[in-house]
Amino acid sequence: MLLSGFATFLGIAVVIGVVGYRFFRAEGSVAPTEVVALLPKGAKIVSIAPSEDRIVVTIEIAGATEIRTFDLKTLRPAGRLRFANEP
């Protein structure tokens, strides 16, 4: 009985420890309240989609398609992929 009581206490302590660790380690996870992303003149946003820890924005610029990714936590640009038609 003493062994099962110790195992129960240890299990509860581990769960509380993990929850506390994740709670206090979540610093900086709040996104800024306002961010402005400038698009070229005449650009059109085709779609926006969340993907794991990124926001993916598909843009059409003068007949060419471009995909821009932004970090979900900081909303900073993470990458850009451009598609163009062959001449």
RAQUIGI-V160804 format. One line per field, one symbol per residue. ss: DSSP state (H for helix, E for strand, - for the rest). burial: I if it has 9 or more other ideal C-beta (glycine too) atoms within 8 Angstrom, else O. A space follows every 10 residues. Layout:
ss->???
burial->???
This chain:
ss->-HHHHHHHHH HHHHHHHHHH HHHHH----- ---------- ---EEEEEEE E--EEEEEEE E--EEEEEEE E-----EEEE EEE----
burial->OOOOOOOOOO OOOOOOOOOO OOOOOOOOOO OOOOOOOOOO OOIOIOOOOO OOOIIIIIII IOOIIIIIII IIOOIOIOOO OOOOOOO
